[in-house]
Amino acid sequence: MVSVKVVAFAGMTALLSSAASAADMPPLMPPMHLPPMEDFGSGWYLRGDIGMSNQQVKSLYNVLYDTASSVQSVHKDFESAPLFGFGIGYQWNHWLRFDITGEYRGGSTFNGLDIYTVGGVPGTDEYRAIKSEWLFLGNVYADLGTWYSFTPFVGFGIGGSRNTISSFIDVNTPTAGVAHAAAASKWNFAWALHAGLAYKVNPNLTFEFAYRYVSLGDALTGDIITYTGGNAVNNPMHFRGITSHDFKFGVRWMLDAPMMHKPISLPPLMRRG
């Protein structure tokens, strides 16, 4: 009988000891999942652009216009021309980025026609030329949010444009006269408005499809001289108020793409005893 009591007492003691040890342990907790962390996307990038320009000129002016009683511009049209650009920029955060770009805008053929009247006698001048330019801009863009890797954006840029007119010819049909001018270049203040859609292929690579309105300032030819080599007055042709509607495809390459961090799972606390 005594042995039964001893065994029962020992069993009770072991049970109480086990319960006390369990009471000292913290409660069991489920695995902890920290939210995914992503760098906010800042960093330097390189960019390249190709596209087409669609240019206009507000007006033409030549000093000889002042001697005419009237001058009517029938047309003054540029053909489309390719453009090629490059640049470096910085992505400040998800919403704001900056870049500096340099761009060569290829030769665009110009065709113009004036009808004038001098001393009551009408006449015509037909113009042909090629215009090209180097365009340099500092740009700021606002990215308007991202959906399924697509990001619409708008932007503004200011800078300078070196406009060149070459191969200028003036043909006067009534007088069977031909005049020409040497190539000339002119620096101007330039500004641009941007709008487009970007697609992020991966953390490094982004494609852009964009529209840009750009004001290129003025341009002028060299002195216009006749086919005989004579000229009574210095009279370059002025191209005033050149603008362009550009359509571009661009590529941006991040030099230090952000790292994506996976969620961290902590194992459950192990129970002792």
C-alpha positions as CSV (number, residue, x, y, z in Angstrom):
1,M,0.0,0.0,0.0
2,V,2.9,2.3,0.9
3,S,4.5,1.7,-2.5
4,V,1.3,2.6,-4.3
5,K,1.2,5.9,-2.5
6,V,4.9,6.6,-3.3
7,V,4.4,5.9,-7.0
8,A,1.3,8.2,-7.0
9,F,3.1,10.9,-5.2
10,A,6.1,10.7,-7.6
11,G,3.8,10.9,-10.6
12,M,1.9,13.9,-9.3
13,T,5.2,15.7,-8.6
14,A,6.4,15.1,-12.2
15,L,3.1,16.4,-13.6
16,L,3.2,19.5,-11.5
17,S,6.9,20.1,-12.4
18,S,6.0,19.8,-16.2
19,A,3.1,22.2,-15.8
20,A,5.3,24.7,-14.1
21,S,8.0,24.5,-16.9
22,A,5.3,25.0,-19.5
23,A,3.9,28.0,-17.7
24,D,7.4,29.7,-17.8
25,M,7.5,29.5,-21.7
26,P,6.0,32.2,-23.9
27,P,2.9,31.3,-25.8
28,L,3.3,29.7,-29.2
29,M,3.2,32.3,-32.1
30,P,2.4,31.8,-35.8
31,P,5.2,32.5,-38.4
32,M,6.0,36.2,-38.9
33,H,5.8,37.5,-42.4
34,L,7.4,40.9,-43.0
35,P,6.0,42.9,-45.9
36,P,8.0,43.0,-49.1
37,M,10.4,45.9,-49.3
38,E,11.4,47.6,-52.5
39,D,13.8,50.5,-53.1
40,F,11.9,53.5,-54.2
41,G,13.5,53.4,-57.6
42,S,16.1,56.2,-57.5
43,G,19.2,56.1,-59.6
44,W,21.1,57.3,-62.7
45,Y,20.0,56.2,-66.1
46,L,21.2,56.5,-69.8
47,R,18.7,57.1,-72.6
48,G,18.5,56.9,-76.3
49,D,15.8,58.2,-78.7
50,I,14.8,57.9,-82.3
51,G,11.8,59.5,-84.0
52,M,10.4,61.7,-86.7
53,S,10.0,65.5,-86.8
54,N,7.0,67.3,-88.3
55,Q,8.1,71.0,-88.6
56,Q,6.4,74.3,-89.4
57,V,7.6,77.9,-89.8
58,K,5.4,80.8,-88.8
59,S,6.7,83.2,-91.4
60,L,9.5,84.1,-93.9
61,Y,11.2,87.5,-94.2
62,N,13.6,89.0,-96.7
63,V,14.7,92.6,-96.9
64,L,13.4,92.8,-100.5
65,Y,9.9,92.2,-99.2
66,D,10.0,95.8,-98.1
67,T,10.3,97.0,-101.7
68,A,7.1,95.1,-102.8
69,S,3.6,96.5,-102.5
70,S,2.4,93.0,-101.5
71,V,3.8,89.6,-100.7
72,Q,1.6,86.6,-100.3
73,S,3.0,83.3,-98.9
74,V,1.2,80.5,-100.7
75,H,2.9,77.7,-98.9
76,K,6.0,77.1,-96.7
77,D,6.3,73.4,-95.9
78,F,8.9,71.2,-94.3
79,E,9.0,67.5,-95.0
80,S,9.3,65.0,-92.1
81,A,12.8,64.1,-91.1
82,P,14.5,61.7,-88.7
83,L,15.9,62.6,-85.3
84,F,18.4,60.8,-83.1
85,G,19.0,61.6,-79.4
86,F,21.0,60.5,-76.4
87,G,21.1,61.6,-72.7
88,I,21.7,61.0,-69.1
89,G,19.2,61.3,-66.3
90,Y,18.3,60.7,-62.7
91,Q,15.2,59.0,-61.3
92,W,14.5,60.9,-58.1
93,N,11.6,58.8,-56.9
94,H,8.5,57.0,-58.3
95,W,7.1,60.4,-59.4
96,L,9.9,62.6,-60.5
97,R,12.9,62.3,-62.8
98,F,15.3,64.6,-64.7
99,D,17.6,64.3,-67.7
100,I,19.8,66.2,-70.1
101,T,19.6,65.3,-73.8
102,G,21.4,66.1,-77.0
103,E,19.8,65.4,-80.3
104,Y,20.6,65.6,-84.0
105,R,17.6,66.4,-86.2
106,G,18.3,65.3,-89.7
107,G,17.9,67.4,-92.9
108,S,14.3,68.4,-93.6
109,T,13.5,69.6,-97.1
110,F,11.8,72.9,-97.3
111,N,9.5,74.0,-100.2
112,G,8.0,77.5,-100.4
113,L,6.1,79.8,-102.8
114,D,5.6,83.5,-102.6
115,I,3.4,85.7,-104.9
116,Y,4.5,89.3,-104.9
117,T,3.7,92.6,-106.6
118,V,6.3,95.2,-107.4
119,G,5.3,98.4,-109.3
120,G,2.0,96.8,-110.2
121,V,3.8,93.9,-111.8
122,P,3.1,90.4,-110.2
123,G,5.8,87.8,-109.9
124,T,6.6,84.6,-108.0
125,D,9.5,83.2,-106.0
126,E,9.9,79.5,-105.4
127,Y,12.2,78.4,-102.5
128,R,13.9,75.2,-101.8
129,A,16.3,74.5,-98.9
130,I,17.3,71.9,-96.3
131,K,17.1,72.6,-92.6
132,S,18.8,70.6,-89.8
133,E,19.6,71.3,-86.1
134,W,21.3,70.2,-82.9
135,L,19.0,70.4,-80.0
136,F,20.1,70.4,-76.3
137,L,17.5,70.3,-73.5
138,G,17.3,69.9,-69.7
139,N,14.1,68.1,-68.9
140,V,11.9,67.4,-65.9
141,Y,9.2,64.7,-66.0
142,A,6.3,63.8,-63.7
143,D,5.5,60.0,-63.8
144,L,1.7,59.8,-63.1
145,G,1.5,56.3,-61.5
146,T,2.2,52.7,-62.7
147,W,-0.4,50.1,-63.8
148,Y,0.8,46.7,-65.0
149,S,4.3,48.1,-65.7
150,F,2.8,51.0,-67.8
151,T,3.5,54.6,-66.6
152,P,2.1,57.7,-68.3
153,F,4.2,60.8,-68.0
154,V,4.3,64.5,-68.8
155,G,7.3,66.8,-68.9
156,F,8.9,70.2,-69.7
157,G,12.3,71.1,-71.1
158,I,14.4,74.2,-71.8
159,G,17.7,74.6,-73.7
160,G,19.1,75.7,-77.0
161,S,18.9,74.8,-80.7
162,R,21.5,75.4,-83.4
163,N,19.5,75.7,-86.6
164,T,21.2,75.4,-90.0
165,I,19.8,76.3,-93.4
166,S,21.7,74.9,-96.4
167,S,21.2,74.4,-100.2
168,F,18.9,77.4,-100.4
169,I,17.7,78.2,-104.0
170,D,15.2,81.0,-105.1
171,V,13.7,80.6,-108.5
172,N,11.8,83.5,-110.0
173,T,9.8,82.1,-112.9
174,P,8.6,85.4,-114.5
175,T,12.1,86.8,-114.8
176,A,13.8,83.4,-115.4
177,G,16.1,84.3,-112.5
178,V,17.8,82.0,-110.0
179,A,19.5,83.0,-106.8
180,H,21.2,81.0,-104.1
181,A,22.6,81.3,-100.6
182,A,25.5,79.8,-98.6
183,A,24.7,77.6,-95.5
184,A,24.3,79.5,-92.2
185,S,23.6,78.5,-88.6
186,K,22.0,80.3,-85.7
187,W,21.7,79.5,-82.0
188,N,18.3,80.0,-80.4
189,F,16.6,79.5,-77.1
190,A,14.4,76.4,-77.3
191,W,11.7,74.8,-75.1
192,A,9.6,71.6,-75.2
193,L,6.5,69.9,-73.8
194,H,6.5,66.1,-73.4
195,A,3.8,63.5,-73.0
196,G,4.1,59.8,-73.3
197,L,3.8,56.3,-72.0
198,A,6.6,54.2,-70.5
199,Y,6.7,50.4,-70.2
200,K,9.1,48.8,-67.6
201,V,10.5,45.6,-69.1
202,N,12.6,44.8,-66.0
203,P,14.2,46.8,-63.2
204,N,16.9,48.0,-65.6
205,L,15.1,48.5,-69.0
206,T,12.2,50.8,-69.8
207,F,10.7,51.6,-73.2
208,E,9.1,55.0,-74.0
209,F,6.5,56.0,-76.6
210,A,6.3,59.8,-76.6
211,Y,5.0,63.0,-78.3
212,R,6.9,66.3,-78.0
213,Y,6.1,69.8,-79.0
214,V,9.3,71.8,-79.4
215,S,9.9,75.5,-80.2
216,L,13.2,75.8,-82.1
217,G,13.4,79.6,-82.5
218,D,14.5,81.1,-85.8
219,A,16.9,80.3,-88.7
220,L,18.4,82.2,-91.6
221,T,20.4,81.6,-94.8
222,G,23.6,83.2,-95.9
223,D,23.4,86.3,-98.2
224,I,21.2,85.5,-101.2
225,I,23.1,86.3,-104.5
226,T,22.0,85.9,-108.1
227,Y,23.4,83.3,-110.5
228,T,25.6,86.0,-112.0
229,G,27.2,86.6,-108.5
230,G,25.7,90.0,-108.0
231,N,23.6,91.5,-105.2
232,A,22.7,95.1,-104.4
233,V,22.0,94.5,-100.7
234,N,22.7,91.9,-98.0
235,N,19.4,89.9,-97.9
236,P,19.5,86.5,-96.1
237,M,16.1,84.7,-95.9
238,H,14.8,84.6,-92.3
239,F,12.8,81.6,-91.1
240,R,10.8,82.9,-88.1
241,G,9.1,80.9,-85.4
242,I,10.1,77.2,-86.2
243,T,8.2,74.6,-84.3
244,S,7.8,70.9,-84.5
245,H,5.5,68.0,-83.5
246,D,7.8,65.1,-82.8
247,F,7.0,61.4,-82.3
248,K,9.7,59.3,-80.5
249,F,10.6,55.9,-79.3
250,G,13.0,55.9,-76.4
251,V,15.0,53.4,-74.3
252,R,16.1,54.1,-70.7
253,W,18.7,51.9,-69.0
254,M,19.1,52.2,-65.2
255,L,22.7,52.1,-64.1
256,D,21.9,51.1,-60.5
257,A,18.5,49.3,-60.6
258,P,16.8,48.8,-57.2
259,M,16.9,45.5,-55.5
260,M,13.7,43.6,-54.6
261,H,13.7,42.0,-51.2
262,K,11.6,38.8,-50.5
263,P,9.3,38.5,-47.5
264,I,11.1,37.1,-44.4
265,S,9.4,34.1,-42.7
266,L,10.5,33.4,-39.1
267,P,10.0,29.8,-37.8
268,P,7.6,29.3,-34.8
269,L,9.1,29.4,-31.4
270,M,10.0,25.9,-30.2
271,R,8.6,24.7,-26.9
272,R,10.9,23.3,-24.3
273,G,10.2,20.5,-21.8
